[in-house]
Amino acid sequence: MLPTIMKRVKGRYWVVAVAIGIGVASATGCATESLKPAPTMTPEQVKSNADKSFERLKQEEKNRAVGSEAVSY
């Protein structure tokens, strides 16, 4: 296949060589990029976040109970 490509460019081997080089370099560059690890949370952080969310839920529930008397649909 490569000789066919070389004949088509009519002696401009450097064009094909540059194109192949760019292709190989881009494929290699993407393949060697390492993934960053996901941030980990400690059990204390998870518990703290859950407690805060629960408190917000309770507050919203209180606000709805108070607001439901005044609002009619």
CYANA upper distance limits for C-alpha pairs under 8 A (distance plus 0.5 A):
  1 MET  CA      5 ILE  CA      6.96
  2 LEU  CA      6 MET  CA      6.63
  3 PRO  CA      7 LYS  CA      6.69
  4 THR  CA      8 ARG  CA      6.83
  5 ILE  CA      9 VAL  CA      7.05
  5 ILE  CA     16 VAL  CA      8.29
  6 MET  CA     10 LYS  CA      7.27
  6 MET  CA     11 GLY  CA      7.31
  6 MET  CA     12 ARG  CA      7.92
  6 MET  CA     13 TYR  CA      6.74
  6 MET  CA     16 VAL  CA      7.68
  7 LYS  CA     11 GLY  CA      7.29
  9 VAL  CA     13 TYR  CA      7.74
  9 VAL  CA     15 VAL  CA      8.49
  9 VAL  CA     16 VAL  CA      8.33
 12 ARG  CA     16 VAL  CA      7.72
 13 TYR  CA     17 ALA  CA      6.62
 14 TRP  CA     18 VAL  CA      6.45
 15 VAL  CA     19 ALA  CA      6.69
 16 VAL  CA     20 ILE  CA      6.58
 17 ALA  CA     21 GLY  CA      6.49
 18 VAL  CA     22 ILE  CA      6.58
 19 ALA  CA     23 GLY  CA      6.74
 20 ILE  CA     24 VAL  CA      6.66
 21 GLY  CA     25 ALA  CA      6.49
 22 ILE  CA     26 SER  CA      6.54
 23 GLY  CA     27 ALA  CA      6.66
 24 VAL  CA     28 THR  CA      6.50
 25 ALA  CA     29 GLY  CA      6.41
 26 SER  CA     30 CYS  CA      6.73
 27 ALA  CA     31 ALA  CA      6.67
 28 THR  CA     32 THR  CA      6.62
 29 GLY  CA     33 GLU  CA      7.00
 41 MET  CA     45 GLN  CA      6.54
 41 MET  CA     46 VAL  CA      7.10
 42 THR  CA     46 VAL  CA      6.95
 43 PRO  CA     47 LYS  CA      6.64
 44 GLU  CA     48 SER  CA      6.57
 45 GLN  CA     49 ASN  CA      6.61
 46 VAL  CA     50 ALA  CA      6.62
 47 LYS  CA     51 ASP  CA      6.58
 48 SER  CA     52 LYS  CA      6.73
 49 ASN  CA     53 SER  CA      6.66
 50 ALA  CA     54 PHE  CA      6.60
 51 ASP  CA     55 GLU  CA      6.68
 52 LYS  CA     56 ARG  CA      6.76
 53 SER  CA     57 LEU  CA      6.69
 54 PHE  CA     58 LYS  CA      6.74
 55 GLU  CA     59 GLN  CA      6.70
 56 ARG  CA     60 GLU  CA      6.62
 57 LEU  CA     61 GLU  CA      6.62
 58 LYS  CA     62 LYS  CA      6.76
 59 GLN  CA     63 ASN  CA      6.71
 60 GLU  CA     64 ARG  CA      6.64
 61 GLU  CA     65 ALA  CA      6.73
 62 LYS  CA     66 VAL  CA      6.76
 63 ASN  CA     67 GLY  CA      6.38
 64 ARG  CA     68 SER  CA      6.15
 65 ALA  CA     69 GLU  CA      7.78
 66 VAL  CA     70 ALA  CA      8.27
 67 GLY  CA     71 VAL  CA      6.77
 68 SER  CA     72 SER  CA      7.83
